[in-house]
Amino acid sequence: MRAIGIILAGGNNRRMKELSQKRAICAMPVAGSYRSIDFTLSNMSNSHIQKVAVLTQYNARSLNEHLNSSKWWDFGRKQGGLEVRTPVVTASNSNWYRGTADAIYQNINFLKNSHEPYVVIASGDCIYKMDFGKVLEYHIDKKADITVVCKDMSPNEAVERYGTVRMNEEGVIEEFEEKPIQAKSHTISCGIYVIRRRLLIELIEKCAEEGNYDFVRDILVRYKGVKRIVGYKMESYWRNIASVEDYFATNMDFLRPEVRKYFFKEYPDIYSKVDDLPPAKYNVGSNVRNSLVTSGCIINGTVENSVIFKKSYVGNNCVIKNSIILNDVYIGDNSYIENCIVESHGTIKADSRFVGDEGIAIILEKNERYMI
């Protein structure tokens, strides 16, 4: 494909509350065995984009560890490979990324040293499948300067936390509002853009000269009447992990057979770093209904409408309902958990009870698991 990829994976989001204290949003576990960024990386790989830079910043240790080998997504070094780029202190600059445009500007040598004519920019905290090659064809056919991937949301969806757009009959974006107080349109930007590489360099350098740092506000919104910016409608599944409620709902979606089939049974595939773990073990007395239970887990109790991530242990007579149990959690006997997200590496003592009565509760338990 005649494009390189940039994945924006450096931001922090306070609406994720305690879940973002130990990891970047793009490293959030999804659907039992995956991370959020796996979906964007897989889309890049499946679209035959061979050269990709991931721009990380906030709390990036686990994300960098996850990306320490490009082989899982088949980014061959001979074709370009996968680069993980964090902010660095230089003689001319000691700033962290101050915004999305600034993150690209601080890595502008990645653009200047490439030869492909186009760039695909995407965020790493969205769950979707997409052939970027089709978006590029649309971009060329429309003779666009910038193409923005958009999606029509349902009328009852709160879209004020997204960038909303309004397009004319030709698909040209006439209005672009970033997180409006009151949305005038239910068509949102999915945070995926296609742009010619030389134009991107020009716009990013101009932003830096003027002291501007945000790609949406200082490029898309500012140039919407100057450059030809068009929208490409996405019709398939798409979700953004932007809050605890979004994260919970996204994982619950994978309990639906049609969603699991779409992502894991239909071509193209979604790839992730593989852990060598034994299959889940269901002991006598366990009862599991409509749940995802991942490799390395041991189940002794009842699990209903829940997602259990890797290496978790559910004790005898436990009841887990409508909950997410993250990696390597030990749940003691006779515990009851409902409407909760249990943070990874936690230890729930026996006879514990946690219920999210007013929304989803986040459980952070760091009790001693191994006693001498």
Secondary structure, DSSP 8 states (H G I E B T S, - for coil): --EEEEEEE----GGGGGGGSSS-GGG-EETTTEEHHHHHHHHHHHTT--EEEEEE-TT-HHHHHHTS-GGGGT--GGGTEEEEE-----SS------SHHHHHHHTHHHHHT---SEEEEEESSEEE---HHHHHHHHHHTT-SEEEEEEE--TTS--TTSEEEEE-TTSBEEEEEES-SS-S-SEEEEEEEEEEHHHHHHHHHHHHHTT---HIIIIIITTTTTS-EEEEE--S-EEE--SHHHHHHHHHHTTSHHHHHHHHTSSS------------EE-TT-EEES-EE-TT-EE-SEEES-EE-TT-EE-TT-EEES-EE-SS-EE-TT-EEESEEE-TT-EE-TT-EEE-SSS-EEE--B------
